[in-house]
Amino acid sequence: MVELPAFLPALPELFLAVSTMALLMFGVFGSDGTARLVGQIAVVVLLCTGLLVIGHGTERAVTFNGMFVMDGFGAYMKVLVLIGSALSIILAQGYAEREHMNRFELPVLMLFATLGMLLMVSANDLISLYVGLETQSLALYVVAAFRRDHAKSSEAGLKYFVLGALSSGLLLYGASLIYGFGGTTQFDRIAGLIAASPTPPVGVVVGMVFAVAGLAFKISAVPFHMWTPDVYEGAPTPVTAFFAAAPKVAAVALILRLLDGPFGHMVEQWSQVIFALSLASMVLGSFAAIQQTNIKRLMAYSSIANMGFALLGLAAGTEQGTRGVVVYMTIYMVMTIGTFAVILCMKQHGRMVEDIRQLAGLSRSHPLMALGTAIFMFSLAGIPPLAGFFGKLYVFLAVIEAAAKHSELYILAVFGVLSSVVGAFYYLRVVKLIYFDDPIETFDRQSDDSIAAVLVGTGLFTMFFFAFPVPVLNGAAAAAAALFTG
Amino acid sequence: MAGWPILSLTTFLPLVGAAFILMIRGEPDVVIRNSRNVALWTTLVTFLLSLFIWINFDPTTAAFQMVEKADWIPAFKISYHMGVDGISMLFVILSTFLMPLCILASWDSIKVHVKEYMVAFLILETMMVGMFCALDFLAFYMFFEGVLIPMFVIIGIWGGPRRVYSAFKFFLYTLLGSVLMLLAILVIYFITGTTDIPTALAAKISPSLQFWLWLAFFASFAVKVPMWPVHTWLPDAHVEAPTAGSVILAGVLLKMGGYGFLRFSIPMLPEASAYFTPLIYTLGVIAIIYTSLVALAQEDMKKLIAYSSVAHMGYVTIGMFTLTMQGVQGSIIQMLSHGVVSAALFLIVGVVYDRLHSRDIARYGGLVNNMPKYAVVFMVMMLASVGLPGTSGFVGEFLVIIGTFQANTWVAFLTASGVVLGCTYMLWLYRRVIFGKLIHDDARAMPDLSLREILVFAPLIVVVLWMGVYPSSFLNVTSASVANLIHNYQTALAESGAMVLAGR
């Protein structure tokens, strides 16, 4: 008689997996034109999964022979991932119908990717980490190339696949080194091993660096960022929105869990790596975005810089730093989805346009959309009282606190704020086009209510976060605490 | 009025007005007319409300008054904390006083996007008043930075031909300084464990750390003041901004820097302030002499006044770092006076700009012939700017020079030379615009001040003369707080000096 593992902690994942497969069958055997229905059901499935996650609570539970962990951190990040995915699917619906790519596979693949992300967030073993990561990546490679009749989209998919495979290779190599020198793949045991020895084995350190490099690909931290602008530009816009939001959150969650968990006693070693990644991402992301004219490429560099700011909190290596990262990712995800909702409205004569110069004079023709864009841009630039400022504030708060012990962090903080000023320049340029310039050609009237709803919702969150920051802050604090005490 | 949250009311009332304006619907003409009216009434009521702050103010104590406190982010010990003392109270009044005048001054000159313009100004007023009232670092920083968004939009949309360049320069210069200040604020947060400003003011910070914190605050405030050599955004922003934008820039935004030095740098970082005083003196003297000379060479009226602002703010920074009763009091009066006088001078330029759409000095001349009322207003303000006894400018400059003389005679000598230079460029400007022959036909055709314009200038003239003739009504308000500031500063220096002696 084989003893069955406890399924309850993984109930949300199981539910999502089963429903997604059922949806796939429904799509395959259903009549033509089920795409819309599949998309709507997909959103409902994500909502139910979210309820299951919340229903499970924040208690720590380990199952599947220690491969899978569910705790307060996992609950918070999973809810975040699910919200990001659901909003992306909502954004994708109208677009897919207009652009004649309304195939049911799109929402199904996005659900599979989300499943992979949930597994990543809950990974408690190098093997389950890899399985989750690959489940996510395989689905993402396909959606990046979803417009297979478009050269750019195919190129994006191929590029993402090749570089993603390389990064997976790096990760696997790192994992094998850790296993070879540590003798285990399980996070808790790795943590115990490192805590027990005065200096960690060199092989484990090298393996950790390789694993971090592999994960840095996923969050497009410099110098592993090369694929990002091309993939962002080539992939269909709602897919890009999806890329920029949920997978980034999941990958950051994975890095947090890996570095704060099993490698929690190697802060000295990994904080240098994160320091370098963070500094390079902030500086390069800010400077390289200046000359971009394609809004999707601009957002790609913006996301690189944003990942740099998120890693800044991790470089502090403290619980406060982790809390800052979690707050940052929450706010970043909302702002990004809002911005992409705007990009999805950039349409002239029924065709999508991506040149930021087409935004000129938007305030005359679409005042509400212009206001939304301005809010997102000022927020991304980190100007108070908008939400983006608070994201940066909590990260810098942690860095400054940790800098009392490690004074080199002061340098990182100063470079961080200075690159945020450089970043402000290109965000302001978008505001300038919208408000200061004369219109060249106006956009088509927006008839898609769901995009408008996403735009208004994210805009209100960004605008009024300052008045009600407590729920997010408390949630993030609980999440970070779960990671450090568990 | 006791028990009312009067500071919050004054701060957020303009936002209510802005919300009303946003809700106005209907014919374009009706919308424009109603937006103007709502904005004017909102700012007037806000001004009247702010007068209650002055009436309720107790000038005998240096403590913060009319304090309001509420939890904001309790987990981080961040609260919503408002209050005023003798240093900040008059700046609140200055902000609310200039605002209705700005709305009146843009009555006819702003013709496009009137609704948005009024909303931007009302948001700006909330940010300015909030900044002077905030007693929590986070709230302070949010108001301080929040000013950038409406001002960026005001310059960028309603500004002159090079408005985009100027708006960017203004925004990025200020942001660069501010983010460094943010880091300093976070460091202080970890030393004191709270973002409460009164607590932070009482904290003792080690001198080596003070050095860096002072530089970080300096980066922000020096850009705002602006001090030479980071003043270059100011002439650009002033020239391109619409008239009312220049008024607020010169009248209030520049004061944020001086206020910051007085509120944070000097009381919180006394040792570093003493250490850096020679730097402030040097930069101040350079600002006074160099920018006065630059002002002499200007062909553009707004640019000339912008450079004169830099010179006048040089007095302010020198005065406050002498840390003498006269110097600090003088610098506060000088800030208030400059707030009124430079605002009036920009309005004066705005009057002829509205008529002829040129700021070139050479386009005018002989205006006394066809615009006698205008010539009188201009004369009063010009004389106030050069510091003629009986006007507000005299009180400020005189006190600053007395204070400086006690601290350092050479600095006092060089500072006083700025008065002469100031007379030169202002009198010459007046001569070129008002006197001489009316040679340009379009200038001859300009009508004299309208009733609306007289209404704008009348309160300004009254205040300038009031401050010049009876400055005690202002000096009394500030004296207790200033005395307390100087006392604490000297105690802190004496203590650290004693520590150095004990260590030997």
Interface residues (C-beta under 8 A of the other chain):
Chain A: F378 I383 P384 P385 F389 L393 F396 L397 I400 E401 A404 A413 V414 V417 L418 S420 V421 A424 F425 L428 V431 K432 Y435 F436 F466 P469 V470 L473 N474 A477
Chain B: I73 P74 A75 F76 L138 Y141 M142 E145 G146 L148 I149 F152 V153 G156 I157 R163 V164 A167 F168 F171 L172 L175 L176 V179 L180 L182 L183 L186 V187 Y189 F190
